[in-house]
Amino acid sequence: MTVALDDLDRNILSLLQEDCTLPLDEIARRLGASKTPVWNRIRKLRAAGVIRAEVALLDPEKIGLDTC
């Protein structure tokens, strides 16, 4: 099932893809929106399965793992 996204949703997703650790205050500030609508959108996107996880991407070389 496709989820309909508006500009605010897309902008939130873009920021979260760049840095999923951004505080809600910072996301709202960057988008020129208040925190409550941004938080509601993030909750909606999680509930719809658009945001499935927030993960850390590790640099294998920096943690001593060999790469092919």
C-alpha positions as CSV (number, residue, x, y, z in Angstrom):
1,M,0.0,0.0,0.0
2,T,1.4,3.4,-1.0
3,V,1.3,6.2,1.6
4,A,0.4,9.7,0.4
5,L,3.1,12.1,1.4
6,D,3.0,15.9,1.3
7,D,5.9,18.3,1.3
8,L,6.1,18.4,5.1
9,D,6.3,14.6,5.2
10,R,9.0,14.5,2.5
11,N,11.0,17.3,4.2
12,I,10.9,15.5,7.6
13,L,12.0,12.2,5.9
14,S,14.8,14.0,4.2
15,L,16.1,15.4,7.4
16,L,15.8,12.1,9.2
17,Q,17.6,10.3,6.5
18,E,20.5,12.7,6.8
19,D,20.6,12.4,10.6
20,C,18.0,10.4,12.5
21,T,19.4,11.7,15.8
22,L,18.2,15.3,15.2
23,P,16.1,16.6,18.1
24,L,12.5,17.4,17.4
25,D,13.2,21.1,18.1
26,E,15.9,21.2,15.4
27,I,13.7,19.4,12.8
28,A,10.9,21.9,13.5
29,R,13.2,24.8,13.4
30,R,14.8,23.8,10.1
31,L,11.3,23.3,8.6
32,G,9.9,26.5,10.0
33,A,7.1,24.5,11.7
34,S,6.1,24.0,15.3
35,K,7.1,20.9,17.2
36,T,3.6,19.4,17.7
37,P,2.7,19.0,14.0
38,V,6.2,17.7,13.2
39,W,5.9,15.1,16.1
40,N,2.5,14.1,14.9
41,R,3.8,13.6,11.4
42,I,6.7,11.5,12.6
43,R,4.3,9.3,14.6
44,K,2.1,8.9,11.6
45,L,5.0,7.9,9.4
46,R,6.1,5.4,11.9
47,A,2.6,3.9,12.3
48,A,2.2,3.6,8.6
49,G,5.6,1.8,8.3
50,V,7.2,4.5,6.3
51,I,9.8,4.9,9.0
52,R,10.7,1.3,9.9
53,A,13.8,1.9,12.0
54,E,16.4,4.3,13.2
55,V,19.9,2.8,12.8
56,A,23.6,3.6,13.2
57,L,25.7,3.0,10.1
58,L,29.1,1.9,11.2
59,D,32.4,2.3,9.4
60,P,33.9,-1.2,9.4
61,E,37.4,0.0,8.9
62,K,37.3,2.3,12.0
63,I,36.2,-0.5,14.2
64,G,38.8,-2.9,13.0
65,L,36.8,-5.1,10.7
66,D,38.3,-6.3,7.4
67,T,36.5,-5.4,4.2
68,C,36.6,-7.3,0.9
